[in-house]
Amino acid sequence: MSKQVSFIHAADLHLDSPFTGLAHVPKSIFSDIRESTFSTLDRLVQVAIKKSVNFVLLVGDLFDYDKQSLKAHIKLRAACEKLQEHGIVVYISHGNHDYLNAKIHSITYPDNVFIFPDEKIRHFIYTYNQEPLAAIYGFSYENEAVFTNKAKQYNIKDSSIPFHIATLHGSLQTNTENDTYAPFRLTDLKKRNFSYWALGHIHQRCLLSESPPIVYPGNTQGRHHKEDGEKGCYHVVLTETNSYLSFIPIQTIQFQSITIDVSSCDDIDNFEQTIRQRLKPLQRRTTPLLVSLQLTSNHPKLYEWEQYKYIDDIVDVFNESFVEEKDWIYIYRITTHVKQSSLIDIVENDHFISELTKQFQDTPIDPLLTDLYGHRQGRKFVNHMTQDEALYIKQKAEQLLIQALLKGEGE
């Protein structure tokens, strides 16, 4: 009889994530947001039970950095206990956000949980009907970063075991968008003859290879506008001749980015109707939505509507219509952008604005914040900005200045 193994592959749960930048949303939904990582964990458990899997792989960053809450550990233990009731084993590795030498609460997990204890590549053997069915390999980060190529240290130990599954929290050497930890090349993984590579660390779902399957499931719950769309886990079935992968969305709140071109809007009434029409499909949602809305135009009138708070008023009315529903919608982020070519057409002969625009492009923000970051009291409350946040602030400042200058020209 042909042998097979079934499991759930998930990573980057970031339990009890603080969801920074969302404190301004209404209290009625902020509690849902804060609890979303735990609600997603519950869905993960439900999926594993429904699919009757042999085990669950949790590949790093189960918790959110070294400020791990006791609540997060207790919730994870409860999830593992629920899986134990259904005979499901759990294999855990720790990543750069929940490394072993961080201040981890001393929680005892049930007997169905196996945790990779250090940075040495080790393996656990999963038995079924008293026979070895699969070997699960991996390691845990001892400190905040691992810079060595750990993939080269993976080797199959007992070829008589039908399935060999490797877990690895790391990134491709060529990845420039994320911190490059435990860097590897795709060839490093393919030539090691494992049945499946269960990856973690990258929050975007990605299938790097079909044979053998080399898979990033992405994180289980989006936490900001760059982590939009469906989030979840993979259900994997391996046979002796094939592999079957199915992605299962389990997010309890979904981030969604929407761009609306309002260039054709001549007045604020037409503008409001255009926004409402474009947002209408969201009403068919099946999960709560946090929407990042970008408005673009080829006319600076968009800046005028923003200045007079017309956009805020329209968005407030929309939010009030849906925020009390079970599957609510909330526009939490609004950006406006007037196409640069349109601004150039208007101020092409204005040397001052031309130089101002160049200064915005060439001047970094960080040196301007040195005193704030170094202030003995202030630095306790201020996190260093990401590149995305710095770019957003520069764009908004540039828009406000050009808007004010253009308004002044018309007076």
N, C-alpha and C positions, 0 to 999 in steps of 0.2 A: 504494500500500500504506500502510495506517495506521501511523503511527509510535508507539512507546512507549518508556518508560524505566523501569528497575527499579533500586531502591536500598534500602539499609538505613539507617534513621534511628535513631541512638542518642545518648545524652547522659549526662553526669554519671557517668562510669566510676569516678572517685575511686580510681585505681589505687594500691595499697599503703596503703590507709586503715589507720590504727592500731587501729581498733575499740576505742576507749576504753571502759572499764567492763566489759570481758569478760575481763580478765586472770585472774579467779578460776576460769575454767572449766578442766577437766582438760587437761593438756598434750597428751593423745592427740587432742583435737579442736581445740585452739587453733591448731595449725599449719594445719588445714583452714580455719579462719576467716580467719587472716591471709593465706592464699593465695587466698581466694575471689574477690577482684577480678581476679586474673590468670587463674584458671580460667574465670571468666565471659567475659573477653576472648577466651580460646581458643574458647569456644562461639560468640561473636559472629562470629569468623572462619569457623568451620565453617558457620554459617548462611548467611553471605554467599556462600561457595563453593557450597554445596548449592543455593541459589536462583539461582546464576549471575547475580548482579546486575551492573549497570554500575559502580556506585560505592557507597561507604559515607560517610555524613555523621556526624561526631562533633562534637556541638554544645556544646562547653565543659565545663570541669571534668573534664578527663581525669585530672588528678592531684589530690592532696589537699593543698590550700593551698600555701604557699610552701616547706614542708619536703618538697620533692619528692625522692624517692629516685632514685638512678642506676638501680637495678633496674627501677623503673617505666618509665623512658625506654627502657631496653634491651628490655624486654618489649614495649612498644608498637612499637618499631622492628621487632622480630622478627615481630609480627603483620602489620605493613604489608608486610614482605618476603614473607610467605606469601600475602597478597592479590595482590601484584604477580605472583607465579608464575602466578596464574589470571587475569591481565589486569584486575584490579579496582582502580579508582582510589579514593583516600581524600582527603576534604576535611575539614580540621580548623580549628575556631575555639577560642580560649582564653577562659575565663570568669573569674569573680571568684575562684575557688580556684586557678587556674593562670595568672594574668595574666602578661603578657610580661615585665614588669620585675621579677618575682620571680627568685629565684636558680635559674634553669633550667640544667640540665646541657647542655653543647654536644654534642648528638647529631645526626648527619647521617642524615636519613631517606631512603629510596629515592625514585626519580624518580616513582613513582606517587602521592606524597603532596604535597598542596597546602595550605599553611597561610595563613590570613588574617593579614597581617603587622602590622596596626595597627588603630586605631579608626575609620578611614575605611571607608565601605561600598564594598567592591570586589566583583568577580565573576571567576570562572574559567569558561571554556567547555569543556564536555565534548564531544569529537567521537567520532563512531561512523561507521565506513566513510568516514573522511576528510571527514565533514560535521558541522557543529555540530548537536548534538542537545539539549543543555541548558546553561543558564547557572546557576551556583550563586553566590549572593550572601551576603555576611556580613562580619563584623568580629571582631577579637579585643580583649579588654580589655587595655589597656596597664598599668593600675594596678588596685588591688583593687576599685574600685567605678566604675560608670558610672551617672550619675543623669539624663542627658538622654534624651529620647525618640528613640531611634535609628530606630524604625520609620518615622518621617516622612522619613528620609533614603534609604529604599530606593526606587529607580526602575528600571523595566525599560529596558535599554540598547539592545537590538536585537530588535524584535518579529518578525523573520523566524526567530528561533530557536524551535523548537517548544515547549520547556518552560523555565519560569523558576522556580527553587526558591530560597527565601530561608531562611537559617539565622539564628536570633536567640536569644541567651542572655539572657533577661530575664523580666520578670513583668508581669502586669496591674497597672495602677495601683490597682485595688481590692483587690489581694491584701494581707492583713494578717497572714498566717501565716508569711510568708517575708520575707527582706530584699528590698526593692523596688529592683532594679537594672534599668537600661535599661527604665523603665516604659513601657507602651503601653496603648492602648485597642483593643478588638477591631475597632472601625471603622477604626482606623489601618491594620490589616493587610488587612481585606477590600477596601478601596477601591483597593488598589495593584495588583490584577489578577495576582498571582502564582499559579502552578499549585499550589504547596504551600508551607506555612510549617513549617519544621522547628525546633521550639523546644527550649530546654534551660533548666536552673536549678531547676525545680520537680521534686521527686523523686516526685511522685504522677502516675501516668499519667492523661492527660486529653485528650479530644477537644473543643477549643473551638469548632470549626466543621467541618461536613462539606463545604461548598462556599463557598470553597475549603477543602481540609483544612488545619486549623491545629491542630498536634498537639504535646503534651508526651508523650514516651515514658516519662517517669519515669527513675529511675536503673537501672542494669543489675544492681546487687547491693545489697540492703538491708544497712544497717550498724547498726541499733538497732531497738528495739521499735516506734518510730513509723514505720518503713519496712517494715512487714510485708506479707505476701502475695507474689504473683508479681511478678517484676521482669524487664525484658528490653528488647526493641527492636521496631521496626516494620519489616516488609517492605512496601514501597510499589511499586505499579505504576501509572504514569500513562499514559493513552492520550490521544489528541487530543479525546476526548469524555467520558472518565470517569476515576475514580480508584479503586483497590482497595487497601485497607489491611488488614493482618493482624498482630496483636500476637503476638510469639513470646517465651515465657518462656525466659530463659537463666541465671537465677540458679543458683548451685551450692550455696548455703545459703539456706534460707528462714526468715525471722522470722515467727512466728505468735503472735497474742494470743488467749488463751482466758479467758473468764469463767465461773466455776462458782458457782452459788448452792447453798450447803450449809445453808440454813435448816432443812431437814427432818431433818438429821442429829442424832440424840439422843445418840449416843456416838461415841467415836473409831473404833471398828470400822466403824460405818455410814459415818462420814466417809471412811475410807480406801477402802471399797468404792465410794462415790460418785465419788471422785476417779479411781480406776482405770477405772471404767466410762466416765466422760466422756472420758478420755484414750485409750481403746481405739481409736477411729477413726484416731488418728495413726499407728498401726502399719501402716497401708496406704499410707504415704508413699512417694514415689519420689525424694525428695531429703532431705538432712539438715535437721533442724528445730531452731531455737533458739526455745524457747517462753517467752513472758511470761504467767505465770499469775496471774489475779486471783480471789481467793476472797471471796465476799460472803455475808452472813448477816443475819438480823433478830434475832440473839441474841449478846450479848457473849461467849458461851462460845468463839466463834472466837478472840478475843484470848487466852483462857486456853490454848487449844491451841497458839497461836503462842508464848506465853510459855514453855511447858514443852517447846518444840522438837518437838512431835509432828508439826507440818506439815513441818519440815525433815527429820525421819526418814522420813516417807512419800515425800517428793520424792526423797530420796537413794536409797531403794530402787528407785524408778521409774527414775531416771537410770542407776543401775548396771546395770539390765536391758538398756539399749539403747545405752549410750555406746560400746560396743566394736563395734557393727555398722557396716557400710559406710555405710548410710543411717541415721545415728544420730539419736537424739532427746535433747535436753538442755533441761531446765527451768532457765533461768539467772536468772530474775527472778520473785519471788513478792510479791504485795501482798495485804493483807487489808483488808476494808472492812465495818464493821457499819453498817447503815442508820441514818442520823441520827435518824429517828423512833423507833427502838427505844431508842437511848440517851436520848432526851428522855423517853420513858415511864418510864425507870428513875430518872433524876436530875432530874425536872421540878421538884422542890421544893428542889433543891440550888443555892443562889445562887452558891456558890463555883465549881462546875463550869460553870455557865452563863456566868459572867464569864471563866473560863479559856478556854472555847471561843471567846468573842468576841475575846479577846486574840490567839488564834491566827489568826483570820480577818483581823484588822486590822494585825498586826505583820509587816512585811517582814523577810526574812532578811539581805539584803545589808549593812545598817548594822551588824549583829552580827558580820560577817566583815571589817570594814574593817581591823582590825589585822593579820589574817592575810594579806589581799591586799597590804597595804603592807609586810609584813615582808621585809627584804632577802634572806633565805635562803628563807623559806617560799614566797614568791610565785613562785619558779622552778618549784615542783612543784604549784601549785594553779591550775586553770583556773576562770574565773568560771562559776558555775552558770547553766544555762538556766532559763527559767521553769518548765518541766516538772520539772526536778530539784529546784528550790526548793519547788514545791508538794508533791512527793512527800515531801521531808524534813519539811515542816510537818505533813503528814498523819500520818506515822509517829510523830513526836514527840507529837502530840496523842493518838493512839491509845494510846501507851505510858503517858502520864500518866493518862488516863481509866481505862485498864485497871487501873493500880496503885491508883487511888482506889476503883474499884468492888470490887477484891479486898479492900482494907482494910475496906470497909463490911461484908463478909461474915464477917470474923474476930471 
